Amino acid sequence: MNENLKNEIRNALDKWLQAFNNNDLDALMDLYDPEINYANSNKPIEVGITTVKEGFAQSFAIKPQVTFKEEQVIATTDLGFIAGQFRVSGTDPKDGNAVGEAGRVVAIFRKNTEDQWKLVFDMDNRPPDVTI
C-alpha cells in the first residue's frame, strides 16, 4: 500500500483534529463531504452536512479537546480509512465540572473532484477496552 496515500489520510485527519480542538465549526464542516454519514454512539445515523453541523454546534458548548491514537490506516487513490482511539475532554458550561468520554472511531475519506480528501463516513463507539 502506498505510504504517501496513507500520509494524505493522516493529514486529512490532522486537519479535522485541529478544527475540532479550535472549536471552529466552519473549518470542521469544510472537511466533510456533502453526503456525510455520521454514526455517533447511542444516536441515530445523521446524514448530510446540515444535520452533522447542528450536532457539533451543540457539542462545542463544552469547549471539547480531543486526542487520537492511530490503530490502522488503509488508502487507495480515492478512498481512505483511518481507525483509532479517541479521548475527548471538556467543561460542562452549566456547572463547570470536567466531562469526557473515550472510544474508538473509524473515519472514511473520499477524494473529491478538486483532489481534496473529504470525510464521507464517521463512526464511533465506546468499547470497554478504551477508557479516559
N, C-alpha and C positions, 0 to 999 in steps of 0.2 A: 504494500500500500504506500502511496506517495506521501512522504513525510511533510512536504510543502503544503499539500492539501489539508493534512491534519492540523498543521500550524495555522492555516487560514481559519479553521473551525475554532481553534483555541482563541485566536484573535477576535473572532466574532463574539465568543462568549465573554472575553475580557471587556469588550465594549459594553456588553449587557451589564456585567458586574459594575463597571464604572458608572453607567447611567443610573442603575438601581441604587448604588451607595450614595450617589449625589442626589437621590430622590428627584431626578429630572424626568418627569413624566413624558415630556415631548421627545427627548432624546431616546428614552426607552422604547416608546411606541414606534419610533423611526426604524428600530431594529426588527420589528415584526412584519411578517408577510401579511397582506390583507386577508388571506384565507387562514389565519392562525386558528389552531385548535388548542385550547388551554385546558388541561385536565388537572386541576388542583385537588389535592387530597380532601375528601369529605365535602366536595361540591359537585354540582352537575357540570358537564363539559361546557365551556364557553367558546363560542365561535365568532370570529371577527374582531377587528381592532376596537370598535366602539365598546363592546362588552368587556373585553380584556382591560381596556383603559379605565373603565369605571371601577373595576376591581382593584387595580393598582392604585388609583387615586385614594381609595379608602385605606388601603394598606399603608400608604405613605404617612398616614396620621401618626404612626408610632416612630417615624423617622428611622426606618429599618436600615440595618447594615448586614450584609451577607458575605460569608466566605464560602469558597468552593474547593473541594478536593477531587481532582480528576481520578476516575477509575477506568474509563475506556473512551477511545475516540476512533471512529471509522469515517472515512471520507472518500467520496468519488468526485468526479469533475463537477457535478451539480447538486449533490446531496451529501450532507454531513451529519453525524450523530455524535453527541458527547454525553457521557453519563458520569455521575459522581455524587458525592455527599455535599450537602449544604447545611449551613448553620446561619440562622437569622436572629438578630437581637434588636431590641428597640425599647422605647419607653412609652408606657400607657399614658396618653395625654389626660386621662380622667383622674388618675391617682399618682402618677409619677413612678409607678413600680416598673421594674425591669420585666420585659416579656421576651420570649424567644421560642424557637422551635428548630428542629433539625430533621433531616430526612435525606432522601435520595431523589435525584432529578435526572430526567432524560430530556435533552433538547435536540430537536432535529432542525437543521438549517437547510434551506434550498437557495441555490444561486439564481437570482432573477436575471432578466434580460439586460440590466445595467451592470451585470457582473458583480453584484453585491450579495453577500450572504444575509438572508432574512430568516428569522425564526418562524417556522411553519407549524411546529408541534412542540408543546412544552407540557411535560407531565411530571408531577412529583408525588411522593408518598412518604409516609412516616413509619418505616420499618423499625423493629425493636433493636436492630444492631447499630443504629445511628442515633446518638444522643447529643445533647447540648454540652 
